[in-house]
């Protein structure tokens, strides 16, 4: 898995490439923890090049809503492939995050 990020004002964009699974989820979680602060209001995950997501990866996405305690943080999932979109919809992430094509 490759992770890249950029910050502009109060928005953090995180690009994830490869597989987000049990082996790689801790790496993303650690990176997110380092990049997030109270000023970040929106986190955009660019999944254009993400091939697979496991439950451990889903947990990392959920944790963004609470790291650090930020009740109104917006999480956007951008450009997931059809398989990842189906997983996100099946677990109800579309109720708590925006999913964009």
N, C-alpha and C positions, 0 to 999 in steps of 0.2 A: 504494500500500500504506500502511496505517496500522498503527502499532505502539503498544501500550500495555503497561505492566507494573506489577506491584505485588509487594512483598516482604513476607513474614511469616515472622519467625524465619529458619529455614534453607531456606525455599522461595521460589522466584521464579516468578511466573506471568506469561507473556508472551502477550498477545492479538495475533493477526495477522489483518488484514482486507485483502481484495483479492487481488492476485497476488504470489506469491513466485517471482520469476524472475530472469533475468540482470541486469536493471536494478535490482531492489529488494533482492536478496540481500545486496549489500555494506552496505546501510543496516541490515539486521537484524543482520548479523555485527558491525558496529561497535557497535550498541546493546548486543548481548549481551556483547561484550568489556568495555564500560563497567559493566554491571550485575553481572557475575559476579565472585565472589571465592571464596576457599577455603572460606568458611563455607556457601556454597550447596550443599546436598546433593541437592535435588530441583528440577528445572526442569519446569514444566508449560506446554506450548504449547497455548493455546486456539485451535483452528482452526475454531470455529463459523462465522466469517465469511470464512474463506479460500476463495477460488474456484479457485485453480490453484497448483500447485507444480512447479517445474522442477528439473533436476538440481543447479543452483547453490543452490537452496533446501535440497535434501537435504544438500548438503555443509555448510551452516550448521548444520543439526540435528546432524550427526555431530560437528562441531567442538565442540559444547557438552560432549560427553563428555570432552574433553581440555583445555578452557579453564577456568582454569589447570589444570595437570595434576591431575586428580581421578579416581582410579581407580574410586571407588565412587559416583559421581554417578548419580542416577536421572533419566531423561528420560521424561516422560509426554506423549503426544500426545492431547489431549482434543477430542472432537466433530468429527472430520474428516468431510467429506461423502463419499459413496460413491466418487467418482472419486479423491479424494486417499487414502482408505483403501486402495483397490486399488493405487495407486502404492506406498504404504508397504509393503504386504504383498508386492508383487512384487519389491521390492528387499531384502526380508528385514529390514526395520526392526523387525518384531514380535519378532525374536530378541534385539534389543539395547535396545529401548524398549518401554514399555507403551503400548498404543493403546486408548483408552477411547471409548465412545459418548457 
